[in-house]
């Protein structure tokens, strides 16, 4: 399992205050963070390939969080993803979870709930990497 201090968590949100608050919280939990103002900034980041978990707002100008997750999945570069939104609805939540998103959190959320989601997502990412490795596993 990846140690928290070595896992890179990307926070993507067009709301600077929300993005900074989540980045501060995740950093306080012992993870490294990268904060991006939108999906395009994350997709063009040189740190994207090493991202262990993506936390993204659902509603953003341009590419939203669910579209960002689907784009990564379609490209074969899956990143365990947690979506967050100030406008939760059951249809979007169900669609997100059905496509493989690890968490769907309504803002404001409990920091412990976010931490639990991050731990699961990082662990799942490690499993995905092991399963896709070309090296033999036991």
C-alpha positions as CSV (number, residue, x, y, z in Angstrom):
1,X,0.0,0.0,0.0
2,X,1.3,3.5,-0.9
3,X,2.3,5.5,2.2
4,X,0.2,8.7,2.5
5,X,3.3,10.9,2.3
6,X,4.3,9.4,-1.0
7,X,0.9,9.5,-2.7
8,X,0.1,12.5,-4.9
9,X,-3.5,13.7,-4.7
10,X,-4.8,16.1,-7.4
11,X,-7.5,18.6,-6.4
12,X,-9.4,20.0,-9.4
13,X,-11.9,22.8,-8.7
14,X,-12.7,26.1,-10.4
15,X,-13.5,27.7,-7.0
16,X,-10.2,28.8,-5.7
17,X,-11.4,28.9,-2.1
18,X,-12.8,25.4,-2.2
19,X,-9.7,24.1,-4.0
20,X,-7.3,25.6,-1.5
21,X,-9.4,24.4,1.5
22,X,-9.4,20.8,0.2
23,X,-5.7,21.0,-0.7
24,X,-4.9,22.2,2.8
25,X,-7.0,19.4,4.4
26,X,-5.5,16.7,2.2
27,X,-1.9,18.0,2.9
28,X,-2.7,18.0,6.7
29,X,-3.6,14.3,6.2
30,X,-0.1,13.6,5.1
31,X,-0.5,13.5,1.3
32,X,1.3,15.5,-1.4
33,X,-1.1,17.6,-3.4
34,X,-1.4,19.4,-6.7
35,X,-4.2,21.9,-7.1
36,X,-5.6,22.7,-10.6
37,X,-8.2,25.3,-11.5
38,X,-9.8,23.1,-14.1
39,X,-9.7,19.8,-16.0
40,X,-7.5,21.2,-18.8
41,X,-4.9,22.2,-16.3
42,X,-4.9,18.8,-14.7
43,X,-4.7,17.0,-18.1
44,X,-1.7,19.1,-19.2
45,X,0.1,18.7,-15.8
46,X,3.4,16.8,-15.9
47,X,2.4,15.3,-12.6
48,X,-0.8,13.7,-13.9
49,X,0.9,10.3,-14.6
50,X,2.0,10.1,-11.0
51,X,-1.3,11.1,-9.5
52,X,-2.6,8.4,-7.0
53,X,-6.1,10.0,-6.6
54,X,-8.1,12.7,-8.3
55,X,-10.5,14.8,-6.3
56,X,-12.6,16.9,-8.7
57,X,-15.6,19.2,-8.5
58,X,-18.5,17.9,-10.6
59,X,-19.6,21.2,-12.1
60,X,-16.8,23.3,-13.7
61,X,-16.6,25.4,-16.9
62,X,-15.4,23.3,-19.8
63,X,-14.9,19.7,-18.7
64,X,-16.7,18.7,-15.5
65,X,-15.5,16.2,-13.0
66,X,-17.5,13.2,-14.3
67,X,-16.4,14.0,-17.9
68,X,-12.8,14.3,-16.7
69,X,-13.0,10.8,-15.1
70,X,-14.6,9.3,-18.2
71,X,-11.9,10.9,-20.4
72,X,-9.1,9.4,-18.2
73,X,-10.8,6.0,-18.2
74,X,-11.4,6.0,-22.0
75,X,-7.7,6.9,-22.5
76,X,-6.7,3.9,-20.5
77,X,-5.0,6.1,-17.9
78,X,-7.4,5.5,-15.0
79,X,-6.9,7.6,-11.9
80,X,-9.0,6.6,-8.8
81,X,-11.4,9.5,-8.6
82,X,-13.5,11.2,-5.9
83,X,-16.1,13.7,-7.1
84,X,-17.4,16.5,-4.9
85,X,-20.3,18.9,-5.5
86,X,-22.3,21.7,-3.9
87,X,-25.3,20.5,-6.0
88,X,-25.7,16.8,-5.2
89,X,-28.3,14.8,-7.1
90,X,-29.1,11.1,-7.1
91,X,-28.9,10.8,-10.9
92,X,-25.4,12.1,-11.1
93,X,-24.3,10.2,-8.1
94,X,-25.6,6.9,-9.5
95,X,-24.0,7.6,-12.9
96,X,-20.7,8.4,-11.3
97,X,-20.6,5.4,-9.1
98,X,-21.7,3.1,-11.9
99,X,-18.8,4.3,-14.1
100,X,-16.3,3.5,-11.4
101,X,-15.8,6.7,-9.4
102,X,-14.6,5.9,-5.9
103,X,-16.6,8.5,-4.0
104,X,-19.3,11.2,-4.5
105,X,-19.3,13.7,-1.7
106,X,-21.7,16.6,-1.2
107,X,-20.1,19.8,0.0
108,X,-19.5,20.5,2.8
109,X,-18.3,17.1,3.7
110,X,-16.8,15.5,6.8
111,X,-13.0,15.4,6.6
112,X,-13.0,11.8,8.0
113,X,-15.3,10.8,5.1
114,X,-12.9,12.4,2.6
115,X,-9.9,10.6,4.3
116,X,-11.7,7.3,4.1
117,X,-12.4,7.8,0.4
118,X,-8.8,8.8,-0.3
119,X,-7.4,5.7,1.4
120,X,-9.7,3.5,-0.6
121,X,-8.9,5.2,-3.8
122,X,-5.2,5.1,-3.3
123,X,-5.4,1.4,-2.3
124,X,-7.5,0.7,-5.4
125,X,-4.9,2.6,-7.6
126,X,-2.2,0.4,-6.2
127,X,-4.2,-2.7,-7.0
128,X,-4.9,-1.4,-10.5
129,X,-1.1,-0.9,-11.0
130,X,-0.3,-4.4,-9.8
131,X,-2.9,-5.9,-12.0
132,X,-1.7,-4.1,-15.1
133,X,2.0,-4.8,-14.4
134,X,3.9,-7.0,-16.8
135,X,5.9,-8.5,-14.0
136,X,4.7,-11.8,-12.3
137,X,2.7,-11.5,-9.1
138,X,2.3,-14.0,-6.4
